[in-house]
Amino acid sequence: MSGFSDGWRWTELAGLAGLTLILLVLAQVPGVGLLVYPFRLFGTFVHEISHGLAALATGGDFHRFTVSPDLSGLAWSAGGWRWVISSAGYVGSAVFGGVLILAAARGIAARHLLLALGIGLAVLCLLFVRNLFGIVTGLGLAALLFLAGSRLRPPWSDLTLLVLALQLVLDGFNSLFILLRLSAASNVQTDAMSMAQATGIPAVIWTVIWAAVSLAMLAWTLRAAYRKRAAPAVAAPVR
């Protein structure tokens, strides 16, 4: 026997599951959507920024992006690996939410993460956002994140970060479900449709692939965040 035993941090997992359930229920209550609108708007910024960062990471250029009040957005880039860039938006939201959960679970202070998110969003908005609504709301969200990191103390800073991360994950998968319906029922121009035109692989298949990748990355993140190894057993002396 190796002397090690695996286990889960069940209390934290239960809290995460409970908070997820609350967010799902609240999303169905009329009027409550206004309360989560800023969190969902942040998800749109993450989606579009993910496209741009994927372009830069694969040798392309990120020109600009816009964000609209209906939570839609557009990103313009040139060069790079098109299949990575198109995939990054939908996968990015779920993965980034999981990364925030992992960072918090590994002991990085929520206040520091909120401050970093605020500064990062402000810089990216000033560099790349090119419509008035996107600039105003992006800088407003950045200010709120920075303020939350500066003013909130645990457990409120921890709760704020978890809500933000979970809403990113939920919106990422919700966007994929919407994309699946659009891909199956219409010829609306989407990232999946662009990939279908470029590769000949149906848009529905691309949507399923992105959903599977997002789910796999989220599962790995949760395992890395909440799976623990117990301390090795101390060997008893043999007489």
Secondary structure, DSSP 8 states (H G I E B T S, - for coil): --S--EEE-HHHHHHHHHHHHHHHHHTTSTTTHHHHHHHHHHHHHHHHHHHHHHHHHTT-EEEEEEE-TTS-EEEEEESS-HHHHHHHHHHHHHHHHHHHHHHHHTT--HHHHHHHHHHHHHHHHHHHB-SHHHHHHHHHHHHHHHHHHHH--TTHHHHHHHHHHHHHHHHHHHHHHHHHHHHHH-----HHHHHHHHHSS-HHHHHHHHHHHHHHHHHHHHHHHHEEE----------
